């Protein structure tokens, strides 16, 4: 084992053994939990998720809101509705908002900039995370200068051939990766990540994903099991492995001690205790939903998504109890990444 800049290096053979060996779940989780407690203690950061549009110009073969899915009830939140979500979240103690959508060209840069500026003027002690897909360098820069702090853009896979099996020909593997580097250059706290057990994925693909992330050194890393959506070309593929996803959460914490790693909704969808087990495996972020209830069921990236009917206050209270029982505590602050100068 050796340090690799701000990450920790293990050989491909060691990573392969960890990824494929189900008997190592507990061992890896114990190691990962010790690392996260050394750096972040028992703090769990919450982000208020606002899914403001399920329109998307892309046609990813795995995604329930893909352009070609005619069974989706499409919606867009108005700027006023988005701002109302942030106000509700602020009263509940949220100090980070995650504004997420499909790649919807309806929202022009001026509109997004105005929303960011309004939130920051009204709630200057908050952080704004954007998750809107691939944009131009100029757009990313405008959003950052308006006050956006973070940007989530999961690369989904780091293998070109695998990427081409998951996406239509008009989508670009190179552009996806270049976008991540642009975001980092501009100054965002950057989030990357991938699916576990997506169609055609190999262990070697997953090792490539880990190596790319070590090169990128993102501040946030989000992963989740591949979950089937019935209205996609991949509807006959099985869901990803819950246990393998937990192992990879632990591996990420071991390789990236400083990272902000969410216990995703997908983990909670595939297993009722998935988010709690994700925390015990090394995750330290949760993202309760602040979107209006009337729209939540329509933001279905995959089937059977949980928490589509809970009020924001109910969702936060429920999560707080579950987190406490798991041996951690929810912290209501911006939850920035801890400096990577600490000796891991």
N, C-alpha and C positions, 0 to 999 in steps of 0.2 A: 504493500500500500504506500502511495506517495501523494503529496499535495500536487494538484494541477491548477495553478493560479488560485482561484477561489473555490474550486471543487476538489473532490478527492478521487484519485484514480485507482481503479481495479482493472485487471486484465479482462479481455473478452471472455476467456474461459470461466473466470470467476462470475462474471455477470450472467453468462449462459446458465451456470449451475443455479444461481439464485432465481433466475426467471423461471426455470423449468421444474424446480424441486419444491413441490407443495409442502413437504415436511419441514421446510425452513420458515414458514410463515411466522411462527411464534418467535423464533430466534431473531429474525430480521426485524420484527416489530419491536421487540425489547431493545435492540440496539438503536433503532431509529427513534424510539420514544425517549431514550436517554439523551440522545443528541439534541432533539428539539427542546427538552426540558433544560438542558445546559444553556441554550441560547434564548429561548422564548419562555421558559418556565412552563406553567400550566395555562398560559393565556391562549384563548381562542378568539381570533378577530372575526367580527361579523361585517359583511358587506350587504347593503340593501340592493337587491337585484331589480332593475326596471327593464322589462322586456317590452320595448316600445314599438316594435313593428315586426310582423312575421312575413312581410314581403321580402323576396330575395331574387336577385337576378341570376344567381348561380343554380346549378342543377346537380349538386353533389349526389352521388348514387346512394348514399347512406342516410340522407337527411330528410326528415319528415316535412320540412317547409321548403323543399326544393321547388324551383320555378314550375316544373312540370306537374306537380301534385295538384290536381284539380279538386281534390276533396278537402283542402284546407280552407277554413273560413278566415279570410285575410282581414287584418286590422292594422291601423296606425294610431298611436296616441298623438294628440295635439301637443304643442309645446306647453300649453296650460296644464294639460293632464300630467305631463312629465314632471312639471314643477310641483304640482299638487302631491305627487308621489314622494318627491324629495322632502316636502314640508312634513308629510306624515312620518316619514322615516326619521327626520330630525327630532321630532317630538318623542319618538320611541328610543332615541339614543344612538341611532346610526350616524356614523361620521365618515363613512365611505359609501358612495353610490356607484353601482355598476350599471351603466347604460348600455344595453345589449339589443341588437337587432339582426335581422338578415341584412344582406347587402342591398339596401333599399335606396335607390337614387332619388326618391321623392324628397328626402331630407338634404337640402342644399347646405353647403358649408356655412353660409350666413346664418341659417336657422340653428345649426348645431352650435356655432360660436355664441349666438345670443343666449341659448339655453345654458351653456357653460358659464358665461359671464353673469347671468342672473342668479344661478345657484351660488356661485362664489361670492357675489356681492351680498346675498342674503345670509349665507352660511359660510363665512370665510374660514371656519375651523374644520371644514370637510375636505375630503379628497374625492375626485371624480375619476372613475375608471371607464374608459370607452371600450366597447367590443362590437365593432361594426364592420369587421372584415377589411379587405384590401382597399386602400385609398391611395391617392397620389401623395408624394412627399410634401407638396405644398399644402394639401389638406391636413395631413398629420401635423405640420408645423403650425398652421393656423389654430388648430384645436389646442395644441400645447401652449401657445402664446396666450390663448384665451383663458387658460387656467386648468386644462385637463392634466392630471398627474400621471395616470397609468393607462396602458393599452394592452388588452388581451387579444392575442392572435395565435391560436393553436396551429402549429404547422401540420398536425394530424399524422404525417409520416415524413421521414427524412430520406426515403428511398424513392428515386425518380420513377422507377418502374411500378412500384407499389402505388405511388401517387396517381399515376395514369390509369390504374385499375379502379381507383376510387372516384375519379372525377372525369367529366366530359373533356373533350379535346381543347375547348376554348379556354379552359382554366390552366394556369401556368405554375408549375412547380417552382421555377426560378423566381417568379414575381412574389410568390408567397414568402420565400426565404429572404429575398431582398427587402421586402416590407419590414420584416423583423429587424434587420440591420439598420434600416432607415429610422425606425422608431427609437432604437437605442442611440443612434447618432444624435437625434434631436434632443434627447434628454429624458424621455419617458422612463418610468419604471415599467419594464416590459414583461409580459407574460406569454409563455409558449406552452406547448403540451401536445399530447397525442391520445388516440384511442387505443384501448387494449383489446386484442383479439378482433380487430376489424377484418373484414373479408380479405383473404389472401395474405394476411400478415404472418411473417415467420419470426422466430426468435432473433434471427440476424437483423431483421428490420427493427426490432425493438432495441437491440444494441446500437444500431445506427442512430436511432432516436436519442438515446442517452448520450452518444458521442457528439451529436449536433448540439444538444443542450449544453454540454460541457464547453463547446466552442462559443456558444452564444452567451452563456452565463446570465440567464434571465433572472429577474427578481421574483417572478411568480411562475409556478409550473402547475398546470391543471391537467389531470388525466382522469379518465373514467372508462368503464367497460363499454365496448361497442354494444348498443342496444338496438334491437330491430324496430324499424318502422314499417307498418304493413303496406304503406302506399309508396314504396320505393322499389327500384330494381333488385335490391338486396333483401327483400322481405323473407326469403327462404333461408337466409343465413342465421345460424344460432346466435344468441346473445353471448357476449364475452364472459370470461371466467371472473367471478367475484374474487376468488382467492388469489388468482394471479394479479388482479388489479391491486389488491392489498399489498402483495409482495412488492409490486412496482412503486407504490406509494412509499414503502419503507426504503427501497433502493434509492429513490429520489432523495429522501431525507439524508441517507448516508452519503450520497454523492454531492448533495447540495445542502450542507448544514444550515446555511443562512436563509434558504428560500421560503417564500410564502406558498404553502401547498394546501389547496382546498380539499375537504372531504365533500365530494360533489353530490349533487342531487341524483346523478346516475347511480352512485353507490347506494343511496337510500332507496332508489327505485328497484334495484335488483335484490336488495336484502333489507328488511325492515329496520335492522340495526346497522345498516351499512355506514352511515355517517359517523356513528360512535366508534365503530371498528376502524374507520379511516383515521380518526383522531388518534386512536391507540397505535395505529401503524405509522404515525409520524406526521399526519396532516395538522394544520393549525389555523385553518380558515373555514368559515361557513358562510353561505350566501342565501339568506332567507329572501323570499319574494315580496317586493313592494308593489308589483304591478296590480292594477285593478282586477279584482276577482273575475269580472265578466269576460276578460280576455285571456286569462292564464291557460285555460284548457286548449286554446288555439295556438299557443307557442309550443307545439309538440315536435321536438326534434326526433323523438323516439316515442314508442307506445308506453302507456300506463304511467306517465310522469306523476310523481307524488306532489302533494301540497298545492293543488290547484284550487282548493276551495276554502283555505284558511285565511282569515283576516291577518294583516301584517302583525298586529299586536299578539294575536293568538299564536302565530307561527314563531315569533321571537320568544314568547313565554314558554312554549313547548320545547323549543331548542335549548333554552336556558336550563330547564329541568333535566333534559337528557344529557346535556354537557356536564352539569354538576354531578350527576350520577356516574358519569364516566371518569370522574377524577380530574376534570379541568374546569376552567371558568371563562365565561364570555367577558370580553373586554370591549367597552364602548369608546374606542378612539379610532383615529385614522389607521393605525396599525401598519405603519411603514415597515419596509424591510430593514432588519437590523444590520448595521455596518458589517461588511465582510472582512474587516481587519481583525476580528476576534480570532484567537487561537483555538481552532477546533480540535 
